[in-house]
Every structure is written in structure tokens, then in C-alpha cells.
Amino acid sequence: MLLSWMAWTLPTALFFLFIALSLIAMVVWERYRPGGAPRYGVLGLHTTRGDRLFISLLGAGFIFLIWLGVFGTPLWAPLGISLVYGTAVFRWV
């Protein structure tokens, strides 16, 4: 009853599960393969892995919002675009 005000649908639960698993994966990755030195990427920013995760999640949020505003559902295309964007952020930013 504590969270009854929120519409806990399967996509909402999967979203929060993905965020939690991403954070756990980043902690494990940093523990076993420390990457302390920031990288200088194509955007001209010095970023760490956590910065790149934040940039990719924020960008994915904007991709989904723009897609919903312009095209509506289904959301498979922005999911693919977000995955490509996130891969590019981790590779080149």
C-alpha cells in the first residue's frame, strides 16, 4: 500500500530494474577493472564510466520522449536507437 499511488506496470518495473542492474553492473565492473582516469571524448568532455552511464541514460530518456511526442507507440524503434546511442556514448564520449 505504500507505493499504491504509482502505476506499477510491467514496463515501469522493468525500467527501474534495468536502472538498478546497470548501477550494480557498474559497481562490479569498477571493482574488478578499475578505470580511474577520465577519458577525453568527442564532445570535448573528460568523462568516467559513471558519467558516460548518466549521459547515455539521460539521452535515452530524451530519445523516448521525443519519439512519444512525434510518433507515439510502439516504442521498439526508440529502444534500438537508445541502445545504439548508449553504445556510441561508451565507445566515443
MOPAC internal coordinates of N, CA, C and O (Angstrom, degrees):
PM7 1SCF
backbone

  N    0.0000 0     0.00 0     0.00 0    0    0    0
  C    1.4475 1     0.00 0     0.00 0    1    0    0
  C    1.5240 1   111.72 1     0.00 0    2    1    0
  O    1.2310 1   120.18 1   160.09 1    3    2    1
  N    1.3186 1   117.25 1   -19.91 1    3    2    1
  C    1.4502 1   121.01 1  -177.14 1    5    3    2
  C    1.5347 1   111.51 1   -62.79 1    6    5    3
  O    1.2310 1   120.53 1   142.92 1    7    6    5
  N    1.3216 1   116.60 1   -37.08 1    7    6    5
  C    1.4593 1   120.62 1  -178.88 1    9    7    6
  C    1.5244 1   112.48 1  -108.03 1   10    9    7
  O    1.2310 1   119.71 1  -154.34 1   11   10    9
  N    1.3042 1   118.17 1    25.66 1   11   10    9
  C    1.4613 1   120.86 1  -176.67 1   13   11   10
  C    1.5244 1   112.81 1   -70.15 1   14   13   11
  O    1.2310 1   119.87 1   164.96 1   15   14   13
  N    1.3283 1   117.85 1   -15.04 1   15   14   13
  C    1.4598 1   121.13 1   179.66 1   17   15   14
  C    1.5239 1   111.65 1   -73.54 1   18   17   15
  O    1.2310 1   120.31 1   161.42 1   19   18   17
  N    1.3266 1   117.01 1   -18.58 1   19   18   17
  C    1.4663 1   120.44 1  -176.76 1   21   19   18
  C    1.5172 1   110.15 1   -99.95 1   22   21   19
  O    1.2310 1   120.79 1   -39.16 1   23   22   21
  N    1.3116 1   116.09 1   140.84 1   23   22   21
  C    1.4620 1   121.25 1   179.22 1   25   23   22
  C    1.5252 1   109.03 1   -80.47 1   26   25   23
  O    1.2310 1   120.26 1   -88.55 1   27   26   25
  N    1.3275 1   117.11 1    91.45 1   27   26   25
  C    1.4533 1   121.38 1  -179.06 1   29   27   26
  C    1.5231 1   109.96 1   -82.72 1   30   29   27
  O    1.2310 1   121.37 1   -92.35 1   31   30   29
  N    1.2991 1   114.98 1    87.65 1   31   30   29
  C    1.4543 1   120.49 1   174.72 1   33   31   30
  C    1.5232 1   108.16 1   -92.76 1   34   33   31
  O    1.2310 1   120.34 1    -8.76 1   35   34   33
  N    1.3089 1   116.95 1   171.24 1   35   34   33
  C    1.4622 1   120.60 1   178.46 1   37   35   34
  C    1.5337 1   111.40 1   -60.80 1   38   37   35
  O    1.2310 1   118.67 1   134.04 1   39   38   37
  N    1.3392 1   120.14 1   -45.96 1   39   38   37
  C    1.4671 1   118.74 1   177.65 1   41   39   38
  C    1.5341 1   113.31 1   -60.61 1   42   41   39
  O    1.2310 1   120.08 1   143.43 1   43   42   41
  N    1.3268 1   117.45 1   -36.57 1   43   42   41
  C    1.4657 1   120.35 1   178.59 1   45   43   42
  C    1.5210 1   110.12 1   -65.67 1   46   45   43
  O    1.2310 1   120.25 1   135.17 1   47   46   45
  N    1.3122 1   117.14 1   -44.83 1   47   46   45
  C    1.4604 1   121.14 1   179.21 1   49   47   46
  C    1.5255 1   110.89 1   -64.11 1   50   49   47
  O    1.2310 1   119.96 1   138.35 1   51   50   49
  N    1.3288 1   117.68 1   -41.65 1   51   50   49
  C    1.4576 1   121.24 1   178.12 1   53   51   50
  C    1.5225 1   111.87 1   -63.66 1   54   53   51
  O    1.2310 1   120.45 1   142.26 1   55   54   53
  N    1.3258 1   116.74 1   -37.74 1   55   54   53
  C    1.4582 1   121.49 1   178.00 1   57   55   54
  C    1.5310 1   110.56 1   -60.57 1   58   57   55
  O    1.2310 1   120.26 1   129.26 1   59   58   57
  N    1.3208 1   117.11 1   -50.74 1   59   58   57
  C    1.4586 1   120.23 1  -178.94 1   61   59   58
  C    1.5275 1   111.36 1   -68.24 1   62   61   59
  O    1.2310 1   120.15 1   146.22 1   63   62   61
  N    1.3181 1   117.31 1   -33.78 1   63   62   61
  C    1.4554 1   120.95 1   175.72 1   65   63   62
  C    1.5235 1   110.28 1   -64.52 1   66   65   63
  O    1.2310 1   120.11 1   138.36 1   67   66   65
  N    1.3233 1   117.40 1   -41.64 1   67   66   65
  C    1.4619 1   121.43 1   177.85 1   69   67   66
  C    1.5269 1   111.47 1   -62.44 1   70   69   67
  O    1.2310 1   120.17 1   136.96 1   71   70   69
  N    1.3222 1   117.28 1   -43.04 1   71   70   69
  C    1.4678 1   120.84 1   178.70 1   73   71   70
  C    1.5292 1   109.60 1   -62.20 1   74   73   71
  O    1.2310 1   120.09 1   133.77 1   75   74   73
  N    1.3237 1   117.43 1   -46.23 1   75   74   73
  C    1.4625 1   120.85 1   179.95 1   77   75   74
  C    1.5254 1   111.38 1   -62.64 1   78   77   75
  O    1.2310 1   120.27 1   135.86 1   79   78   77
  N    1.3312 1   117.10 1   -44.14 1   79   78   77
  C    1.4616 1   120.47 1   179.11 1   81   79   78
  C    1.5291 1   111.65 1   -66.01 1   82   81   79
  O    1.2310 1   120.06 1   145.07 1   83   82   81
  N    1.3298 1   117.48 1   -34.93 1   83   82   81
  C    1.4660 1   120.94 1   176.74 1   85   83   82
  C    1.5194 1   111.03 1   -63.75 1   86   85   83
  O    1.2310 1   120.59 1   136.27 1   87   86   85
  N    1.3197 1   116.48 1   -43.73 1   87   86   85
  C    1.4616 1   120.15 1   178.93 1   89   87   86
  C    1.5330 1   111.17 1   -65.76 1   90   89   87
  O    1.2310 1   120.24 1   138.88 1   91   90   89
  N    1.3161 1   117.14 1   -41.12 1   91   90   89
  C    1.4645 1   120.72 1   177.80 1   93   91   90
  C    1.5296 1   110.39 1   -64.08 1   94   93   91
  O    1.2310 1   120.41 1   136.92 1   95   94   93
  N    1.3289 1   116.83 1   -43.08 1   95   94   93
  C    1.4642 1   120.93 1   178.55 1   97   95   94
  C    1.5268 1   111.25 1   -62.17 1   98   97   95
  O    1.2310 1   120.30 1   141.01 1   99   98   97
  N    1.3256 1   117.02 1   -38.99 1   99   98   97
  C    1.4623 1   120.02 1   178.83 1  101   99   98
  C    1.5314 1   111.12 1   -66.07 1  102  101   99
  O    1.2310 1   120.15 1   141.53 1  103  102  101
  N    1.3186 1   117.31 1   -38.47 1  103  102  101
  C    1.4719 1   120.94 1   178.20 1  105  103  102
  C    1.5330 1   109.95 1   -64.90 1  106  105  103
  O    1.2310 1   120.38 1   134.51 1  107  106  105
  N    1.3237 1   116.87 1   -45.49 1  107  106  105
  C    1.4687 1   120.96 1   179.77 1  109  107  106
  C    1.5269 1   109.61 1   -64.28 1  110  109  107
  O    1.2310 1   119.97 1   135.62 1  111  110  109
  N    1.3248 1   117.66 1   -44.38 1  111  110  109
  C    1.4618 1   122.50 1   179.82 1  113  111  110
  C    1.5320 1   110.37 1   -59.63 1  114  113  111
  O    1.2310 1   120.46 1   135.16 1  115  114  113
  N    1.3104 1   116.72 1   -44.84 1  115  114  113
  C    1.4591 1   121.15 1  -179.59 1  117  115  114
  C    1.5299 1   110.74 1   -68.22 1  118  117  115
  O    1.2310 1   120.31 1   146.13 1  119  118  117
  N    1.3091 1   117.02 1   -33.87 1  119  118  117
  C    1.4658 1   120.56 1  -179.63 1  121  119  118
  C    1.5192 1   111.28 1   -67.22 1  122  121  119
  O    1.2310 1   120.05 1   134.93 1  123  122  121
  N    1.3336 1   117.51 1   -45.07 1  123  122  121
  C    1.4514 1   121.32 1  -175.18 1  125  123  122
  C    1.5247 1   114.02 1   -90.44 1  126  125  123
  O    1.2310 1   119.92 1   161.16 1  127  126  125
  N    1.3108 1   117.76 1   -18.84 1  127  126  125
  C    1.4643 1   121.05 1   178.21 1  129  127  126
  C    1.5237 1   108.66 1  -144.43 1  130  129  127
  O    1.2310 1   120.84 1  -100.38 1  131  130  129
  N    1.3250 1   116.00 1    79.62 1  131  130  129
  C    1.4661 1   119.32 1  -177.07 1  133  131  130
  C    1.5290 1   111.57 1   -60.08 1  134  133  131
  O    1.2310 1   121.35 1   -43.42 1  135  134  133
  N    1.3061 1   115.03 1   136.58 1  135  134  133
  C    1.4616 1   121.11 1   178.31 1  137  135  134
  C    1.5070 1   109.70 1  -127.85 1  138  137  135
  O    1.2310 1   120.90 1  -119.32 1  139  138  137
  N    1.3213 1   115.89 1    60.68 1  139  138  137
  C    1.4521 1   121.27 1  -170.89 1  141  139  138
  C    1.5155 1   116.25 1   -63.81 1  142  141  139
  O    1.2310 1   119.58 1   149.66 1  143  142  141
  N    1.3258 1   118.41 1   -30.34 1  143  142  141
  C    1.4611 1   120.50 1  -175.38 1  145  143  142
  C    1.5275 1   110.37 1   -82.07 1  146  145  143
  O    1.2310 1   119.96 1   -53.99 1  147  146  145
  N    1.3264 1   117.69 1   126.01 1  147  146  145
  C    1.4639 1   119.38 1   176.62 1  149  147  146
  C    1.5303 1   111.68 1   -65.77 1  150  149  147
  O    1.2310 1   121.26 1   -30.96 1  151  150  149
  N    1.3227 1   115.20 1   149.04 1  151  150  149
  C    1.4695 1   121.33 1   176.32 1  153  151  150
  C    1.5093 1   109.68 1   -98.45 1  154  153  151
  O    1.2310 1   120.89 1   -31.06 1  155  154  153
  N    1.3160 1   115.89 1   148.94 1  155  154  153
  C    1.4558 1   122.32 1   175.85 1  157  155  154
  C    1.5190 1   106.77 1  -100.78 1  158  157  155
  O    1.2310 1   120.46 1   -65.81 1  159  158  157
  N    1.3408 1   116.72 1   114.19 1  159  158  157
  C    1.4531 1   120.53 1  -172.94 1  161  159  158
  C    1.5081 1   114.70 1  -104.54 1  162  161  159
  O    1.2310 1   121.61 1     9.77 1  163  162  161
  N    1.3160 1   114.53 1  -170.23 1  163  162  161
  C    1.4606 1   122.46 1  -175.34 1  165  163  162
  C    1.5306 1   112.19 1   -67.63 1  166  165  163
  O    1.2310 1   119.80 1   155.16 1  167  166  165
  N    1.3091 1   117.99 1   -24.84 1  167  166  165
  C    1.4675 1   120.87 1   178.65 1  169  167  166
  C    1.5211 1   112.79 1   -81.03 1  170  169  167
  O    1.2310 1   120.62 1   174.88 1  171  170  169
  N    1.3344 1   116.43 1    -5.12 1  171  170  169
  C    1.4479 1   120.12 1  -179.23 1  173  171  170
  C    1.5152 1   113.21 1    81.82 1  174  173  171
  O    1.2310 1   120.62 1  -158.46 1  175  174  173
  N    1.3270 1   116.42 1    21.54 1  175  174  173
  C    1.4638 1   121.77 1  -179.98 1  177  175  174
  C    1.5192 1   109.80 1  -111.30 1  178  177  175
  O    1.2310 1   120.71 1   -33.32 1  179  178  177
  N    1.3121 1   116.25 1   146.68 1  179  178  177
  C    1.4571 1   121.50 1   169.25 1  181  179  178
  C    1.5307 1   106.11 1   -89.51 1  182  181  179
  O    1.2310 1   120.26 1   -64.17 1  183  182  181
  N    1.3356 1   117.10 1   115.83 1  183  182  181
  C    1.4620 1   120.29 1  -175.10 1  185  183  182
  C    1.5198 1   111.19 1  -127.46 1  186  185  183
  O    1.2310 1   121.52 1   -30.88 1  187  186  185
  N    1.3187 1   114.69 1   149.12 1  187  186  185
  C    1.4574 1   122.24 1   171.60 1  189  187  186
  C    1.5270 1   108.07 1  -102.36 1  190  189  187
  O    1.2310 1   120.41 1    -1.51 1  191  190  189
  N    1.3233 1   116.82 1   178.49 1  191  190  189
  C    1.4717 1   119.70 1   178.48 1  193  191  190
  C    1.5161 1   111.52 1   -60.45 1  194  193  191
  O    1.2310 1   120.45 1   138.65 1  195  194  193
  N    1.3211 1   116.74 1   -41.35 1  195  194  193
  C    1.4647 1   120.27 1   179.43 1  197  195  194
  C    1.5174 1   111.79 1   -63.71 1  198  197  195
  O    1.2310 1   120.45 1   140.95 1  199  198  197
  N    1.3372 1   116.74 1   -39.05 1  199  198  197
  C    1.4681 1   120.18 1   176.55 1  201  199  198
  C    1.5160 1   110.59 1   -62.38 1  202  201  199
  O    1.2310 1   120.77 1   136.42 1  203  202  201
  N    1.3302 1   116.12 1   -43.58 1  203  202  201
  C    1.4681 1   119.72 1  -179.40 1  205  203  202
  C    1.5253 1   111.37 1   -66.41 1  206  205  203
  O    1.2310 1   119.91 1   144.23 1  207  206  205
  N    1.3459 1   117.78 1   -35.77 1  207  206  205
  C    1.4687 1   120.39 1   175.16 1  209  207  206
  C    1.5257 1   110.03 1   -63.00 1  210  209  207
  O    1.2310 1   120.30 1   134.45 1  211  210  209
  N    1.3227 1   117.04 1   -45.55 1  211  210  209
  C    1.4594 1   120.82 1   179.66 1  213  211  210
  C    1.5292 1   111.06 1   -62.56 1  214  213  211
  O    1.2310 1   119.97 1   135.07 1  215  214  213
  N    1.3275 1   117.67 1   -44.93 1  215  214  213
  C    1.4665 1   121.45 1   179.35 1  217  215  214
  C    1.5253 1   110.61 1   -61.97 1  218  217  215
  O    1.2310 1   120.26 1   138.72 1  219  218  217
  N    1.3347 1   117.11 1   -41.28 1  219  218  217
  C    1.4676 1   119.07 1  -178.97 1  221  219  218
  C    1.5226 1   111.69 1   -70.17 1  222  221  219
  O    1.2310 1   119.52 1   141.76 1  223  222  221
  N    1.3501 1   118.52 1   -38.24 1  223  222  221
  C    1.4661 1   120.31 1   177.38 1  225  223  222
  C    1.5219 1   111.80 1   -68.13 1  226  225  223
  O    1.2310 1   120.55 1   139.14 1  227  226  225
  N    1.3160 1   116.55 1   -40.86 1  227  226  225
  C    1.4626 1   120.34 1   178.22 1  229  227  226
  C    1.5286 1   110.67 1   -64.52 1  230  229  227
  O    1.2310 1   120.53 1   135.76 1  231  230  229
  N    1.3229 1   116.59 1   -44.24 1  231  230  229
  C    1.4630 1   120.54 1   177.71 1  233  231  230
  C    1.5186 1   112.08 1   -62.97 1  234  233  231
  O    1.2310 1   120.40 1   139.77 1  235  234  233
  N    1.3311 1   116.83 1   -40.23 1  235  234  233
  C    1.4665 1   120.00 1   178.50 1  237  235  234
  C    1.5228 1   110.84 1   -63.50 1  238  237  235
  O    1.2310 1   120.75 1   141.32 1  239  238  237
  N    1.3220 1   116.17 1   -38.68 1  239  238  237
  C    1.4648 1   119.16 1   176.57 1  241  239  238
  C    1.5232 1   111.83 1   -60.31 1  242  241  239
  O    1.2310 1   120.65 1   136.41 1  243  242  241
  N    1.3238 1   116.37 1   -43.59 1  243  242  241
  C    1.4624 1   119.79 1   178.65 1  245  243  242
  C    1.5265 1   111.69 1   -67.68 1  246  245  243
  O    1.2310 1   120.25 1   142.96 1  247  246  245
  N    1.3292 1   117.13 1   -37.04 1  247  246  245
  C    1.4656 1   120.26 1   177.48 1  249  247  246
  C    1.5230 1   110.02 1   -60.73 1  250  249  247
  O    1.2310 1   120.13 1   134.29 1  251  250  249
  N    1.3269 1   117.36 1   -45.71 1  251  250  249
  C    1.4616 1   120.83 1   179.65 1  253  251  250
  C    1.5224 1   111.69 1   -65.49 1  254  253  251
  O    1.2310 1   119.92 1   138.01 1  255  254  253
  N    1.3302 1   117.75 1   -41.99 1  255  254  253
  C    1.4674 1   120.13 1   179.59 1  257  255  254
  C    1.5262 1   111.86 1   -64.14 1  258  257  255
  O    1.2310 1   120.39 1   136.74 1  259  258  257
  N    1.3188 1   116.87 1   -43.26 1  259  258  257
  C    1.4719 1   120.02 1   178.27 1  261  259  258
  C    1.5192 1   110.06 1   -64.09 1  262  261  259
  O    1.2310 1   120.29 1   137.15 1  263  262  261
  N    1.3265 1   117.05 1   -42.85 1  263  262  261
  C    1.4683 1   120.25 1   179.40 1  265  263  262
  C    1.5269 1   110.77 1   -61.14 1  266  265  263
  O    1.2310 1   120.67 1   134.27 1  267  266  265
  N    1.3331 1   116.32 1   -45.73 1  267  266  265
  C    1.4656 1   119.74 1   179.27 1  269  267  266
  C    1.5233 1   111.63 1   -61.84 1  270  269  267
  O    1.2310 1   120.65 1   140.91 1  271  270  269
  N    1.3310 1   116.37 1   -39.09 1  271  270  269
  C    1.4560 1   119.95 1  -179.50 1  273  271  270
  C    1.5144 1   113.32 1   -69.28 1  274  273  271
  O    1.2310 1   120.32 1   146.51 1  275  274  273
  N    1.3197 1   117.00 1   -33.49 1  275  274  273
  C    1.4610 1   120.83 1  -176.08 1  277  275  274
  C    1.5261 1   112.03 1   -93.48 1  278  277  275
  O    1.2310 1   120.05 1   133.88 1  279  278  277
  N    1.3324 1   117.50 1   -46.12 1  279  278  277
  C    1.4606 1   120.57 1  -171.76 1  281  279  278
  C    1.5234 1   114.45 1  -112.19 1  282  281  279
  O    1.2310 1   119.69 1   152.88 1  283  282  281
  N    1.3145 1   118.19 1   -27.12 1  283  282  281
  C    1.4650 1   120.68 1  -175.23 1  285  283  282
  C    1.5142 1   111.16 1    83.84 1  286  285  283
  O    1.2310 1   121.01 1    29.50 1  287  286  285
  N    1.3215 1   115.68 1  -150.50 1  287  286  285
  C    1.4651 1   119.95 1  -179.55 1  289  287  286
  C    1.5190 1   109.64 1   -92.82 1  290  289  287
  O    1.2310 1   118.39 1   -16.60 1  291  290  289
  N    1.3062 1   120.66 1   163.40 1  291  290  289
  C    1.4557 1   132.70 1     1.11 1  293  291  290
  C    1.5246 1   111.81 1   -76.28 1  294  293  291
  O    1.2310 1   121.14 1   -15.13 1  295  294  293
  N    1.3169 1   115.43 1   164.87 1  295  294  293
  C    1.4593 1   120.83 1  -172.20 1  297  295  294
  C    1.5264 1   113.45 1  -109.97 1  298  297  295
  O    1.2310 1   119.59 1  -156.45 1  299  298  297
  N    1.3106 1   118.38 1    23.55 1  299  298  297
  C    1.4579 1   120.34 1   178.81 1  301  299  298
  C    1.5222 1   111.65 1   -71.65 1  302  301  299
  O    1.2310 1   119.93 1   141.42 1  303  302  301
  N    1.2973 1   117.74 1   -38.58 1  303  302  301
  C    1.4690 1   120.75 1  -179.61 1  305  303  302
  C    1.5305 1   111.83 1   -63.92 1  306  305  303
  O    1.2310 1   118.76 1   132.24 1  307  306  305
  N    1.3421 1   119.97 1   -47.76 1  307  306  305
  C    1.4612 1   117.55 1   178.17 1  309  307  306
  C    1.5284 1   112.65 1   -66.60 1  310  309  307
  O    1.2310 1   120.09 1   154.21 1  311  310  309
  N    1.3347 1   117.43 1   -25.79 1  311  310  309
  C    1.4592 1   119.96 1   175.13 1  313  311  310
  C    1.5336 1   109.35 1   -63.59 1  314  313  311
  O    1.2310 1   120.50 1   133.51 1  315  314  313
  N    1.3130 1   116.65 1   -46.49 1  315  314  313
  C    1.4693 1   120.55 1   177.54 1  317  315  314
  C    1.5158 1   112.24 1   -63.21 1  318  317  315
  O    1.2310 1   120.69 1   136.96 1  319  318  317
  N    1.3293 1   116.28 1   -43.04 1  319  318  317
  C    1.4660 1   120.61 1   178.26 1  321  319  318
  C    1.5238 1   110.26 1   -62.34 1  322  321  319
  O    1.2310 1   120.25 1   138.69 1  323  322  321
  N    1.3174 1   117.14 1   -41.31 1  323  322  321
  C    1.4703 1   121.45 1   179.97 1  325  323  322
  C    1.5247 1   111.54 1   -65.85 1  326  325  323
  O    1.2310 1   119.96 1   141.11 1  327  326  325
  N    1.3280 1   117.68 1   -38.89 1  327  326  325
  C    1.4584 1   120.51 1   177.71 1  329  327  326
  C    1.5243 1   111.41 1   -65.28 1  330  329  327
  O    1.2310 1   120.66 1   138.22 1  331  330  329
  N    1.3282 1   116.33 1   -41.78 1  331  330  329
  C    1.4683 1   120.12 1   176.53 1  333  331  330
  C    1.5230 1   110.18 1   -64.74 1  334  333  331
  O    1.2310 1   120.43 1   136.83 1  335  334  333
  N    1.3216 1   116.79 1   -43.17 1  335  334  333
  C    1.4638 1   121.77 1   178.35 1  337  335  334
  C    1.5284 1   110.89 1   -61.47 1  338  337  335
  O    1.2310 1   119.88 1   134.10 1  339  338  337
  N    1.3260 1   117.82 1   -45.90 1  339  338  337
  C    1.4556 1   121.13 1   179.58 1  341  339  338
  C    1.5208 1   112.44 1   -62.96 1  342  341  339
  O    1.2310 1   120.74 1   139.65 1  343  342  341
  N    1.3326 1   116.20 1   -40.35 1  343  342  341
  C    1.4634 1   120.28 1   175.96 1  345  343  342
  C    1.5246 1   110.72 1   -62.49 1  346  345  343
  O    1.2310 1   120.40 1   137.05 1  347  346  345
  N    1.3224 1   116.83 1   -42.95 1  347  346  345
  C    1.4717 1   121.05 1   178.59 1  349  347  346
  C    1.5242 1   111.54 1   -64.13 1  350  349  347
  O    1.2310 1   120.25 1   140.47 1  351  350  349
  N    1.3204 1   117.14 1   -39.53 1  351  350  349
  C    1.4707 1   120.39 1   179.09 1  353  351  350
  C    1.5232 1   109.87 1   -62.57 1  354  353  351
  O    1.2310 1   120.28 1   133.75 1  355  354  353
  N    1.3306 1   117.07 1   -46.25 1  355  354  353
  C    1.4620 1   119.52 1  -178.39 1  357  355  354
  C    1.5158 1   111.78 1   -69.97 1  358  357  355
  O    1.2310 1   120.18 1   154.49 1  359  358  357
  N    1.3301 1   117.25 1   -25.51 1  359  358  357
  C    1.4667 1   120.59 1  -178.56 1  361  359  358
  C    1.5181 1   112.28 1   -83.58 1  362  361  359
  O    1.2310 1   119.88 1   135.06 1  363  362  361
  N    1.3432 1   117.83 1   -44.94 1  363  362  361
  C    1.4593 1   120.31 1  -168.91 1  365  363  362
  C    1.5296 1   116.06 1  -118.12 1  366  365  363
  O    1.2310 1   118.96 1   168.23 1  367  366  365
  N    1.2985 1   119.59 1   -11.77 1  367  366  365
  C    1.4803 1   119.07 1  -176.79 1  369  367  366
  C    1.5070 1   110.02 1   -91.42 1  370  369  367
  O    1.2310 1   120.10 1   180.00 1  371  370  369

